[in-house]
Amino acid sequence: MANGEFNHRLSDYIVVVRGIISKEMCQQVIDLYKDNPKWDWALTTGGLNLDTRKVKQVRISDPAVLQQGSQYEKMDAEIFKVMSKAKDMYIQTLTEKRGIKHLPEINSDEGYQLLHYAEGYYFKEHCDHGSGMTRVLTCTLNISDDHDGGLFRFLRGEFDVRLNAGDAVLFPSNFMFPHEVTEITRGERHSIVTWFC
């Protein structure tokens, strides 16, 4: 290829980081939030749409959650460290291992959502470009793996990712990366998601 010619596949921009946190920490997150009164249906950009997104969430970084006690503030800070490390590993993988040099600047994140997919729950194909802040990078940290279904499916089924507890997947938050979480057919799936801006 000629110098400077584009030679990357879209899947080159999808990075899985295995074992970024311990299974013990994963269970601590689940245990801390399982009975939290702030659980509610997760919304889409158009509002509540259970035909598209059937999943419950608690907003870990919401002041109303953080004010419930110091254990919530400490967990939010720990999750910040994990997500920042995952972002740094993403950038390192793209630049050092995949030869991708031109990446957008990332200054902050939108806080953290803990998602709970029960049996029969899913999130149909969508993109994460969002409304409001300009999302650059999506990071999903899986914190449970005792379930069937719940695959991360990219690019209309061309690229599937099975995440274990403690694994993260990162990818650009734009229209080029349509993705879904397939229906849970057994068990429960828990994950934490953020978007870097």
Secondary structure, DSSP 4 states (H G I P E B T S, - for coil): --TT-----GGGG-EEETTSS-HHHHHHHHHHHTT-TT-EEPPBTTB--TTTEE-EEEETT-HHHHTT-HHHHHHHHHHHHHHHHHHHHHHHIIIIIS----------B---EEEEE-TT-EEEEE----SSS---EEEEEE----EEE--EEEGGGTEEEPPPTT-EEEEE-STT--EEEPPEEEE-EEEEEEEE-
